[in-house]
């Protein structure tokens, strides 16, 4: 079960900062990030990859996106 970061309704840089904090806290595993703008989706994905996490899946969910990131 992935950890969830719900950044819906927040504008950048808040979703990136919340995701970065969770990545630092967990070090590895799975995180599901919920965002509601294309900009947040792109920025969170880019931030995750820059810190060595894999963007495993991006799906549209309702009014936003669900980004699943993983690190072994």
C-alpha positions in Angstrom: 0.0 0.0 0.0 1.7 3.2 -1.1 1.9 6.3 1.1 -0.4 9.1 -0.1 0.5 12.7 -0.6 -2.7 14.6 -1.3 -1.7 17.9 -3.0 -5.0 18.4 -4.7 -6.0 22.0 -4.9 -2.5 23.3 -4.1 -0.4 25.3 -6.5 3.3 24.9 -7.2 5.7 24.6 -5.5 3.6 23.1 -2.7 3.0 19.7 -4.3 6.7 19.3 -5.1 7.7 20.3 -1.6 5.2 17.9 0.0 6.4 15.1 -2.3 10.1 15.8 -1.6 9.5 15.7 2.1 7.8 12.3 1.8 10.6 11.0 -0.4 13.2 12.1 2.2 11.1 10.6 5.0 10.6 7.2 3.4 14.0 6.8 1.5 12.3 4.0 -0.6 9.0 2.3 -1.3 5.9 3.7 -3.1 4.3 7.1 -2.9 1.0 8.0 -4.6 0.8 11.7 -5.3 -2.6 13.4 -6.0 -2.5 16.6 -8.0 -5.0 18.5 -10.1 -3.0 20.4 -12.7 -0.8 19.5 -15.6 1.9 21.8 -14.2 1.9 20.0 -10.8 2.0 16.6 -12.6 5.0 17.6 -14.6 6.9 19.3 -11.7 6.3 16.4 -9.3 7.3 13.8 -11.9 10.5 15.8 -12.7 11.4 16.3 -9.0 10.9 12.6 -8.3 13.1 11.5 -11.2 15.8 14.0 -10.2 16.0 12.4 -6.8 16.3 8.9 -8.1 12.7 7.8 -7.9 10.9 6.1 -10.8 7.6 7.5 -12.1 5.8 4.1 -12.4 2.4 5.3 -13.4 0.4 8.5 -14.1 -3.4 8.1 -14.4 -6.2 10.6 -14.7 -8.5 10.4 -11.7 -11.6 12.6 -11.6 -10.5 16.2 -11.8 -6.7 15.5 -11.5 -3.9 13.0 -11.7 -2.6 10.2 -9.6 1.2 9.8 -9.9 2.8 6.6 -8.5 6.5 6.9 -7.8 8.7 4.0 -6.6 12.2 3.5 -5.3 13.8 0.1 -4.4 
